[in-house]
Amino acid sequence: MARRFMALFVCALLALSFAGIAQAKTLRFQCVYPETAYAGQTTTYFADQVKKLTNGKLKIKVFWPGQLVKSREALESLKSGMIDGYSGSFLYFTGVFPEVNVQWLPFNWSSPEEAKNILQNKGYHKVFAEAMSKHGVTFLGSISVATMGLMTKFPVNNLADLQGKKIRAFGLEALIVQALGAAAAAIPGAEQYMALQRGTVDGTDYPWYTLKKYKLYEVLNYVSDPAFHTPGVIELAINTKVFTSLPKDQQEAVKKAAIMAMDRSFAMSPAWDKEAIEFAAKKDVKIIKLSKAELDIWIQKLMPLYEQTASKSPYCRKLVDILKANLKAKGVKF
């Protein structure tokens, strides 16, 4: 009898164990940045936190550039459920999601702290999430990619230096370089090294830390300061049907993990910038600081982009108004 009872007990434990395994779920997230990039590391951190917060019942499997879908196909793949989640900029999809352009308006904030305050406390995230929901996608949170701006093979001391040059840029970034007199080339970040090496483009609008992480110091010689974005901000998003199919506790875990990833990325941005500047000096990549007079000229050229962007949708208008209110409080005139 004792042996029979023990056998039944072991069988019950095994059944519970297999049930736990069966209940475990894995979501596939496509990241458009390499695993070694800080955005890639932040995405990995997000995945790790989801696993911890759900005690392994929900896992995020991160796939790197091109492993599941091409960067420019990610939104359609996310909407259709071909992939469950996405980590990267929605700048690739501005044709159907113009709202992402707003956060890339030049000189919109000047520090990670200011950016976080606008995103979380001024209503920006709420409006942005509403706009994204129209595509069957749930916005989870923002990720800082640290300071991001113009990096070139040639020195830029004034607008004349940009005329006729070709800069790698997407979405609103393309409009920025065009407003300054350069041509824009829509080349995914993972492909820009070769484009710079071959001379297909003369520069890029990208995070400074990629000088080291992507080895862009090998194909770039100059960095323009101040940068357009301090910091640049990308997105974490998930298919809405997939998200709502999760148990409530797992939904909360995913949202919490996204906020943790956001907080971590914004907190680390200053250190990433410092490392990038020090690395640039070691590799003889020169940082050219624009004179105040020249910067004022750039700002005059770029400020019309705010109203142009606001006109693209009612959500764009709301988002631009949030940014303009913050800038006016700092004395910026439109």
Backbone torsions as a table, in degrees:
resi	resn	phi	psi	omega
1	MET	NA	-43.0	-179.1
2	ALA	-62.5	-41.7	179.3
3	ARG	-64.7	-39.6	-179.8
4	ARG	-65.4	-41.0	178.1
5	PHE	-63.1	-43.8	-179.6
6	MET	-63.1	-40.7	179.6
7	ALA	-63.4	-41.8	178.8
8	LEU	-65.3	-38.0	180.0
9	PHE	-64.0	-44.9	179.1
10	VAL	-63.5	-41.5	178.9
11	CYS	-61.8	-39.5	179.1
12	ALA	-64.4	-42.2	178.1
13	LEU	-62.7	-42.6	178.9
14	LEU	-63.6	-40.6	179.2
15	ALA	-61.9	-42.5	178.1
16	LEU	-65.0	-38.8	179.8
17	SER	-63.4	-47.7	179.4
18	PHE	-64.9	-33.9	177.8
19	ALA	-63.8	-40.2	178.7
20	GLY	-63.6	-40.4	178.9
21	ILE	-64.9	-41.6	-178.5
22	ALA	-63.4	-32.3	-177.9
23	GLN	-76.8	-20.6	-179.2
24	ALA	-63.3	139.4	-176.8
25	LYS	-128.9	142.1	178.6
26	THR	-120.0	128.5	176.9
27	LEU	-104.5	143.1	-178.2
28	ARG	-101.9	115.8	178.6
29	PHE	-109.7	131.0	175.3
30	GLN	-94.9	124.1	174.7
31	CYS	-106.8	133.9	-176.8
32	VAL	-88.9	2.6	179.8
33	TYR	-115.4	151.9	179.0
34	PRO	-63.4	158.3	-179.7
35	GLU	-60.2	-30.5	-178.1
36	THR	-78.8	-18.2	179.4
37	ALA	-70.2	154.2	-179.4
38	TYR	-62.0	-36.1	176.7
39	ALA	-64.5	-36.5	176.0
40	GLY	-66.0	-41.3	178.3
41	GLN	-65.5	-38.5	177.9
42	THR	-64.9	-38.0	177.5
43	THR	-64.8	-40.6	176.3
44	THR	-62.8	-40.7	177.6
45	TYR	-60.5	-44.2	177.0
46	PHE	-57.0	-47.2	-179.5
47	ALA	-62.0	-40.9	179.5
48	ASP	-63.4	-40.2	-178.7
49	GLN	-69.1	-36.6	176.6
50	VAL	-60.5	-44.8	179.3
51	LYS	-61.4	-43.6	-179.6
52	LYS	-66.6	-44.9	-175.8
53	LEU	-68.3	-23.4	179.9
54	THR	-106.2	9.4	-178.3
55	ASN	54.0	37.5	176.0
56	GLY	82.3	-1.0	-179.4
57	LYS	-73.4	-23.7	176.1
58	LEU	-129.8	129.0	-179.8
59	LYS	-125.1	147.1	175.6
60	ILE	-110.5	119.3	174.1
61	LYS	-97.2	117.4	-177.3
62	VAL	-94.1	129.1	175.7
63	PHE	-110.3	144.2	-172.5
64	TRP	-98.9	175.1	-169.9
65	PRO	-46.5	123.8	175.4
66	GLY	79.5	-5.3	-176.9
67	GLN	-70.4	-34.4	177.1
68	LEU	-109.5	-55.3	-180.0
69	VAL	-140.7	162.5	175.4
70	LYS	-73.5	152.8	-175.5
71	SER	-54.2	-43.4	-175.6
72	ARG	-76.5	-6.7	178.3
73	GLU	-103.3	-0.5	-170.7
74	ALA	-64.4	-39.0	-177.5
75	LEU	-65.6	-47.2	178.2
76	GLU	-61.6	-38.2	178.6
77	SER	-67.0	-36.1	178.4
78	LEU	-69.6	-44.0	-179.9
79	LYS	-63.5	-38.2	-176.9
80	SER	-81.7	-13.8	-178.4
81	GLY	90.3	6.4	177.0
82	MET	-63.4	-36.0	168.4
83	ILE	-121.7	154.0	-176.6
84	ASP	-88.6	-33.4	-176.3
85	GLY	-147.2	168.7	-174.3
86	TYR	-142.3	137.9	174.0
87	SER	-128.3	113.1	-178.6
88	GLY	159.2	-178.3	179.5
89	SER	-82.0	142.0	174.3
90	PHE	-85.3	9.7	177.3
91	LEU	-61.5	-23.0	178.0
92	TYR	-67.4	-16.6	-170.3
93	PHE	-122.4	29.6	-174.7
94	THR	-66.0	-18.8	178.3
95	GLY	-62.3	-32.5	179.4
96	VAL	-114.0	-11.9	-178.9
97	PHE	-134.8	70.9	-175.4
98	PRO	-66.0	-18.8	-175.9
99	GLU	-60.9	-27.6	-178.9
100	VAL	-65.0	-24.5	-180.0
101	ASN	-60.2	-29.5	-172.8
102	VAL	-60.1	-44.5	-176.8
103	GLN	-71.8	-7.7	177.2
104	TRP	-103.2	9.1	173.4
105	LEU	-61.0	137.9	-172.1
106	PRO	-67.5	140.3	176.3
107	PHE	57.9	34.1	-176.6
108	ASN	-75.2	-27.9	172.3
109	TRP	-149.1	162.7	-171.0
110	SER	-122.1	7.1	178.1
111	SER	-162.3	159.3	176.1
112	PRO	-59.3	-38.1	-179.2
113	GLU	-64.6	-43.6	179.0
114	GLU	-65.3	-41.3	179.5
115	ALA	-61.5	-48.0	-179.7
116	LYS	-60.9	-38.7	179.5
117	ASN	-63.1	-43.4	179.0
118	ILE	-65.9	-46.6	-176.1
119	LEU	-64.5	-44.6	-172.3
120	GLN	-94.7	-33.4	-170.6
121	ASN	-108.7	-10.2	-177.8
122	LYS	-107.1	7.5	176.9
123	GLY	91.3	1.8	-175.9
124	TYR	-62.9	-50.5	-178.0
125	HIS	-60.2	-38.1	-178.9
126	LYS	-62.2	-47.2	179.6
127	VAL	-66.1	-42.8	-178.8
128	PHE	-61.4	-42.4	179.0
129	ALA	-63.6	-38.8	178.1
130	GLU	-62.6	-42.8	179.9
131	ALA	-64.5	-41.2	-179.0
132	MET	-69.1	-32.6	-176.9
133	SER	-62.8	-22.9	179.6
134	LYS	-65.5	-15.9	-178.4
135	HIS	-102.6	11.1	-178.7
136	GLY	73.9	24.8	-177.0
137	VAL	-126.4	136.7	178.9
138	THR	-101.2	123.8	177.9
139	PHE	-76.4	129.1	-179.5
140	LEU	-101.7	-35.8	-178.8
141	GLY	165.6	172.5	-179.5
142	SER	-100.6	154.1	174.9
143	ILE	-127.4	130.8	175.8
144	SER	-80.0	135.9	173.5
145	VAL	-110.9	23.7	178.5
146	ALA	65.1	-171.2	-175.5
147	THR	-62.5	135.9	-174.9
148	MET	-138.6	129.8	-179.6
149	GLY	-168.9	-158.1	-172.6
150	LEU	-77.7	125.0	174.3
151	MET	-130.1	130.3	-168.7
152	THR	-136.1	167.1	174.2
153	LYS	-87.6	-11.2	-175.1
154	PHE	-127.4	153.9	-179.8
155	PRO	-72.4	139.8	177.5
156	VAL	-121.1	104.2	177.2
157	ASN	-106.2	-19.6	-179.6
158	ASN	-159.0	175.1	-178.0
159	LEU	-60.6	-32.8	-178.3
160	ALA	-59.3	-31.9	-178.0
161	ASP	-68.3	-21.3	-177.6
162	LEU	-89.5	-15.9	-174.3
163	GLN	-62.4	128.5	177.2
164	GLY	81.8	-2.4	179.4
165	LYS	-86.6	158.0	-179.8
166	LYS	-114.7	123.8	-176.2
167	ILE	-117.9	134.5	176.3
168	ARG	-71.3	120.4	-177.6
169	ALA	-163.5	145.8	179.3
170	PHE	-116.7	154.1	169.3
171	GLY	52.7	-128.5	-179.4
172	LEU	-62.7	-31.1	176.7
173	GLU	-58.0	-39.7	178.9
174	ALA	-63.4	-40.4	179.2
175	LEU	-66.1	-33.4	178.3
176	ILE	-63.0	-52.6	-176.6
177	VAL	-67.4	-32.3	177.4
178	GLN	-68.1	-38.8	178.3
179	ALA	-64.1	-24.7	179.6
180	LEU	-93.1	2.5	173.2
181	GLY	102.4	0.4	179.2
182	ALA	-98.8	168.0	174.3
183	ALA	-97.0	150.4	-178.5
184	ALA	-108.8	142.6	176.7
185	ALA	-124.2	122.9	-177.3
186	ALA	-84.4	84.1	-179.6
187	ILE	-117.7	124.3	179.2
188	PRO	-55.8	149.4	-177.1
189	GLY	-54.9	-38.3	-177.3
190	ALA	-68.2	-15.0	-177.0
191	GLU	-107.0	0.3	-170.6
192	GLN	-75.9	-27.0	-179.8
193	TYR	-56.1	-51.2	-178.7
194	MET	-64.4	-37.4	179.3
195	ALA	-63.5	-39.7	177.3
196	LEU	-70.3	-41.2	-179.3
197	GLN	-63.3	-40.3	-177.7
198	ARG	-82.2	-10.1	-178.4
199	GLY	83.3	13.4	176.5
200	THR	-62.9	-36.2	174.2
201	VAL	-129.4	158.9	-177.7
202	ASP	-102.3	-5.5	-179.1
203	GLY	-176.5	-178.3	-179.0
204	THR	-147.5	156.9	172.3
205	ASP	-108.5	102.4	-168.4
206	TYR	-156.5	164.1	-179.7
207	PRO	-60.8	139.8	-179.7
208	TRP	-60.3	-34.1	-175.2
209	TYR	-65.5	-16.2	-179.7
210	THR	-71.9	-11.0	171.8
211	LEU	-54.8	-38.6	178.4
212	LYS	-92.2	-51.6	-172.5
213	LYS	-64.3	-37.7	179.9
214	TYR	-101.0	1.9	-176.6
215	LYS	59.7	33.2	-179.1
216	LEU	-70.8	-13.8	175.8
217	TYR	-61.4	-21.8	179.8
218	GLU	-73.6	-20.5	-175.2
219	VAL	-126.5	4.7	177.4
220	LEU	-129.1	152.6	-176.5
221	ASN	-125.7	-16.5	-173.9
222	TYR	-140.9	149.1	175.3
223	VAL	-126.1	132.6	179.3
224	SER	-93.5	132.7	-179.4
225	ASP	-128.5	130.4	9.2
226	PRO	-78.6	157.7	178.8
227	ALA	-79.2	160.7	177.3
228	PHE	-67.2	-31.7	-173.4
229	HIS	-134.7	122.5	-179.4
230	THR	-132.3	79.1	6.4
231	PRO	-104.0	175.3	167.8
232	GLY	-79.2	150.0	-174.9
233	VAL	-131.1	131.4	177.3
234	ILE	-118.6	-174.8	-170.7
235	GLU	-123.3	151.7	164.2
236	LEU	-112.3	129.0	-178.1
237	ALA	-145.1	159.2	-177.4
238	ILE	-141.4	147.4	175.2
239	ASN	-58.4	129.1	-173.7
240	THR	-63.4	-41.7	179.1
241	LYS	-62.3	-40.5	178.0
242	VAL	-64.4	-45.0	-177.4
243	PHE	-63.1	-46.7	-177.3
244	THR	-72.7	-15.8	177.3
245	SER	-79.1	-14.2	179.6
246	LEU	-75.6	150.1	172.6
247	PRO	-58.4	152.3	-176.1
248	LYS	-55.9	-39.1	-178.5
249	ASP	-66.6	-33.1	178.1
250	GLN	-75.2	-34.4	174.0
251	GLN	-59.7	-45.5	179.4
252	GLU	-64.1	-36.4	179.1
253	ALA	-65.2	-42.7	179.2
254	VAL	-63.3	-44.3	179.4
255	LYS	-64.6	-41.6	179.4
256	LYS	-65.1	-42.8	179.3
257	ALA	-62.2	-37.2	178.7
258	ALA	-65.4	-41.5	177.5
259	ILE	-66.2	-39.4	176.9
260	MET	-61.8	-41.4	178.6
261	ALA	-65.4	-40.6	177.7
262	MET	-61.5	-50.0	-178.6
263	ASP	-58.7	-42.4	-180.0
264	ARG	-62.7	-45.7	-176.3
265	SER	-66.4	-39.2	179.7
266	PHE	-71.2	-36.5	179.0
267	ALA	-66.2	-32.3	-176.4
268	MET	-89.8	-9.2	-176.4
269	SER	-55.2	-46.4	179.5
270	PRO	-58.9	-39.5	178.9
271	ALA	-66.8	-38.5	177.8
272	TRP	-63.7	-40.3	178.6
273	ASP	-65.2	-44.0	-179.9
274	LYS	-60.4	-44.9	179.1
275	GLU	-61.8	-40.6	-179.4
276	ALA	-64.2	-43.2	-179.4
277	ILE	-64.9	-42.8	179.0
278	GLU	-66.5	-39.0	179.3
279	PHE	-66.6	-41.6	179.2
280	ALA	-58.2	-41.9	180.0
281	ALA	-62.8	-40.6	180.0
282	LYS	-65.8	-31.0	-177.0
283	LYS	-98.6	11.5	177.8
284	ASP	60.4	31.8	170.5
285	VAL	-89.8	116.6	-171.7
286	LYS	-86.2	135.0	174.8
287	ILE	-98.2	118.2	-178.0
288	ILE	-102.6	115.1	179.2
289	LYS	-89.1	122.3	179.3
290	LEU	-67.6	143.4	175.2
291	SER	-68.0	158.3	179.9
292	LYS	-59.7	-40.8	-179.2
293	ALA	-63.2	-41.4	179.7
294	GLU	-69.7	-40.1	178.3
295	LEU	-61.3	-39.2	177.9
296	ASP	-61.3	-36.0	178.0
297	ILE	-65.9	-43.3	178.9
298	TRP	-61.1	-45.7	-178.8
299	ILE	-61.0	-42.2	178.4
300	GLN	-61.0	-37.4	179.0
301	LYS	-69.6	-31.3	-170.8
302	LEU	-96.5	-24.5	-176.2
303	MET	-59.2	-32.2	177.3
304	PRO	-59.9	-19.3	179.0
305	LEU	-64.2	-26.3	179.3
306	TYR	-62.3	-49.0	-178.7
307	GLU	-71.2	-37.2	177.0
308	GLN	-60.0	-42.6	-179.3
309	THR	-69.5	-40.3	-179.1
310	ALA	-60.5	-29.3	-175.9
311	SER	-76.6	-6.4	-173.2
312	LYS	-76.5	-26.7	177.8
313	SER	-168.0	161.6	176.4
314	PRO	-59.6	-35.3	178.5
315	TYR	-68.1	-39.6	176.7
316	CYS	-58.6	-42.0	179.9
317	ARG	-59.7	-46.0	-179.8
318	LYS	-62.4	-42.8	-178.2
319	LEU	-67.7	-43.1	178.7
320	VAL	-63.5	-39.5	179.0
321	ASP	-60.6	-36.5	177.5
322	ILE	-63.8	-43.9	179.7
323	LEU	-67.5	-43.1	-177.7
324	LYS	-65.4	-36.0	178.1
325	ALA	-63.0	-39.8	179.4
326	ASN	-68.2	-42.0	-179.3
327	LEU	-68.5	-39.6	178.6
328	LYS	-63.1	-34.3	177.4
329	ALA	-64.9	-22.5	178.8
330	LYS	-95.6	1.5	175.9
331	GLY	96.4	8.0	178.8
332	VAL	-77.8	135.6	-179.4
333	LYS	-107.3	140.1	179.6
334	PHE	-110.7	NA	NA
